[in-house]
Amino acid sequence: MDAGYLLGAAANLLAGDPVRARLTVDHAALATALAERAEAETGLPLLRIYWFDAAPDRRSLPEHRRLRTLPRVTVRLGALTRAEGRWVQKGVDAAMHAELTELAHNRACADLVLLSGDGDLLPGMVCAKEHGVVVHLWAVQPVDGDFNQSEDLVAEADERRVLDRAFVERWAQLRETGPAPVPAVRTPELRVVPTPRDLATRPAPTVPPALVLRWSSPRLTPAPPTLAEITSPEQRWADREEDSAAVPGDARQVGAVFARRWLSRLHRDTELLPLWADHPRIPHRLDAELLRYAARFGLLAAKDDQIDEEDRYAIRAGFWQAFADRVPRPDLAVAQE
């Protein structure tokens, strides 16, 4: 399975945009759906799902670490590099070709399901067929009703199937983007995003919650500790395990997980009340750590290697939501009454 093809085509089908970051993917549900569909079509038990993908420097992203914990799933990574201002995969096709020919040569399977659209895999498909393997080629339903696969690949396959929208929606949904809506109890939403100077001159209760953090703040003295400063080596190990197995790539949820972890390790909540004075800004050392944490979950823009602006809003919105759950702001509690 070429993850770039599958997730890109799925995003195009659901959002009209082939950027896979538009999707929130339940990887366990995806693996289950693929296994059930393959076993039903071939009438044979599943040997293994090979997940081929690319990552910067071939370093596993959180989604790859989560996939590796699933039964019968093997992850193979190529390199993700920049070329002419866009991301390109390197080594994925070659790895898929090698796996196809190796499985066929060793007679490890009788039927093989291929999820890809790349014509470079044609020699590998031919080799598998010459060794007696039945090749099933699956496509994601194209938006325009035409092929989203190489015509040569389609012509050479023994069996062809299309994964329709209902199948994709079993394991993928569109990510929520943009700032959260403004509750009626607050002041009307400002149409122009304020600058730091605007926020500094505006009383804190009048700042709408939709205008979540865009700038970090250096003003709080003494500055609160960072998460790294209050985390033991044992907790750091447990955090990595939790992140690899449970934390999704949803920007708002990532911000909330970071905030809850940080808050749970502080000693006194009373020291946190001054943070509301700078809402929606976060002390700059903590803000930088929050963004570094979020970057580990693949929340990167495709053009400039930075965290996408919409994700920045959502990350900080998640932070402040978790913060408000633990340390309510007195003036807002009165307003809501």
Secondary structure as UniProt FT lines:
FT   HELIX           3..15
FT   HELIX           20..22
FT   STRAND          23..25
FT   HELIX           27..42
FT   STRAND          49..55
FT   HELIX           56..58
FT   HELIX           62..68
FT   TURN            71..72
FT   STRAND          73..83
FT   TURN            84..85
FT   STRAND          86..90
FT   HELIX           92..105
FT   TURN            106..107
FT   STRAND          111..115
FT   HELIX           119..121
FT   HELIX           122..130
FT   TURN            131..132
FT   STRAND          134..140
FT   TURN            143..144
FT   HELIX           151..156
FT   STRAND          159..163
FT   HELIX           165..168
FT   TURN            169..171
FT   STRAND          172..174
FT   TURN            184..185
FT   HELIX           196..201
FT   HELIX           204..206
FT   TURN            209..210
FT   STRAND          216..217
FT   HELIX           228..230
FT   HELIX           233..245
FT   HELIX           251..264
FT   HELIX           269..278
FT   TURN            279..280
FT   STRAND          282..283
FT   HELIX           284..295
FT   TURN            296..298
FT   TURN            302..304
FT   HELIX           309..326
FT   HELIX           330..336
//
